[in-house]
Amino acid sequence: MNGNLSFALHRLAARLDRSADRILQAEAGLTYRRFLALVVVGELGQTTQRALAEALDVSEPSVSRMVGVLEEAGLVEVAHAPDGGNKRQVALTPDGKHAVTRSRELLEQRFAGLVERSGVPYARYARDTQRLIDALDETETAP
């Protein structure tokens, strides 16, 4: 499959996800999917489970189970929406904020080392990766 950039990018993303999952489970007791959920809750601030499911592109029942585990671990707080509806709002606890910060730093350190070992300067790789993301964003928002 040499020379097939789309396949190589897919393999890279999948392997990075698996690697992140192994690192976080071993060193932070957190799966990568749950880490991503915490990151999104942190970015959105207090949010509904529905908004979280949409942001993660997963089903609401999947988010409900994930939120239950994160609540049990003391990483998120769940409350009924003030409008009295059936919506549940999710927010990070101080422990959840700490877990996000610690996990981000851990993954950044490990992946920065991986990039450096590849022989590609970190700053260049980070810049070029962001350029690819920006180009993809432009493509997705173009009419």
C-alpha positions in Angstrom: 0.0 0.0 0.0 3.0 2.3 -0.4 2.1 5.6 -2.0 -1.5 5.6 -0.9 -1.7 8.7 1.4 -5.4 8.2 2.3 -4.8 4.7 3.6 -1.6 5.8 5.4 -3.4 8.6 7.1 -6.2 6.3 8.1 -3.7 3.8 9.6 -1.9 6.6 11.4 -5.0 8.0 13.0 -6.2 4.5 14.0 -2.8 3.6 15.5 -2.5 6.9 17.3 -6.0 6.4 18.8 -5.1 2.8 20.0 -1.8 4.1 21.4 -3.5 6.9 23.2 -5.9 4.4 24.7 -3.1 2.2 25.9 -1.2 5.1 27.4 -4.2 6.6 29.2 -5.5 3.3 30.5 -2.0 2.4 31.9 -1.1 5.7 33.3 -4.3 7.6 34.0 -6.9 4.8 34.4 -9.0 6.4 31.6 -10.0 5.2 28.2 -9.2 7.5 25.2 -13.0 7.7 24.4 -13.7 8.8 28.0 -10.8 11.3 27.8 -12.3 12.7 24.6 -15.7 13.1 26.3 -14.0 15.0 29.2 -12.2 17.2 26.7 -15.4 18.0 24.9 -17.3 18.7 28.2 -14.5 21.0 29.2 -14.6 22.9 25.9 -18.4 23.2 25.8 -18.7 24.0 29.5 -21.8 22.7 31.2 -23.6 20.9 28.4 -26.4 18.4 27.7 -25.8 14.8 27.0 -27.4 15.3 23.6 -24.9 18.0 22.7 -22.1 15.8 23.9 -23.3 12.9 21.8 -23.4 15.2 18.7 -20.0 16.6 19.4 -18.5 13.1 19.8 -20.6 11.7 16.9 -21.9 8.8 19.0 -25.4 7.8 20.1 -27.1 9.3 23.1 -27.3 5.9 24.9 -23.6 5.5 24.4 -23.0 8.9 26.0 -25.4 8.2 28.8 -23.4 5.1 29.7 -20.1 6.9 29.4 -21.4 9.8 31.5 -22.5 7.4 34.2 -19.0 5.9 34.4 -17.4 9.3 34.5 -19.9 10.5 37.2 -19.1 7.4 39.3 -15.4 8.1 39.0 -16.1 11.7 40.2 -14.9 13.3 36.9 -18.2 14.9 35.9 -21.3 16.2 37.7 -24.7 15.4 36.2 -27.8 17.5 37.0 -31.3 17.8 35.5 -31.7 20.9 33.3 -33.2 23.9 35.1 -36.1 24.0 32.7 -37.4 20.9 34.4 -37.3 18.8 31.2 -35.8 15.4 30.7 -32.4 16.8 29.7 -29.4 16.1 31.8 -26.6 18.6 32.0 -23.0 17.5 32.4 -20.0 19.5 33.8 -16.5 18.7 34.8 -15.6 18.4 38.4 -12.3 19.7 39.7 -11.0 16.1 39.5 -12.3 15.9 35.9 -10.4 19.1 35.0 -7.3 17.7 36.6 -7.7 14.5 34.6 -8.0 16.4 31.4 -4.9 18.5 32.1 -2.8 15.5 33.2 -3.9 13.3 30.3 -3.3 16.0 27.7 0.2 16.6 29.0 0.9 12.9 29.1 -0.3 12.4 25.5 1.5 15.5 24.2 4.8 14.3 25.8 4.5 10.8 24.4 3.5 11.9 20.9 6.0 14.7 20.8 8.7 12.1 21.5 7.3 9.9 18.8 7.4 12.7 16.2 11.0 13.6 17.2 12.0 9.9 16.9 10.5 9.9 13.4 13.1 12.5 12.3 10.5 15.2 11.6 10.9 18.4 13.6 8.0 18.7 16.1 7.2 22.3 15.1 7.1 21.4 11.4 4.9 18.4 12.0 2.5 20.4 14.2 2.3 23.2 11.7 1.7 20.9 8.7 -0.9 18.9 10.6 -2.8 22.1 11.5 -2.6 23.1 7.8 -4.2 19.8 6.8 -6.9 20.2 9.4 -7.6 23.8 8.2 -7.8 22.6 4.6 -10.2 19.9 5.6 -12.3 22.4 7.5 -12.5 24.6 4.5 -13.5 21.8 2.3 -16.3 20.7 4.7 -17.7 24.2 5.0 -17.5 25.1 1.3 -20.9 25.3 -0.5 
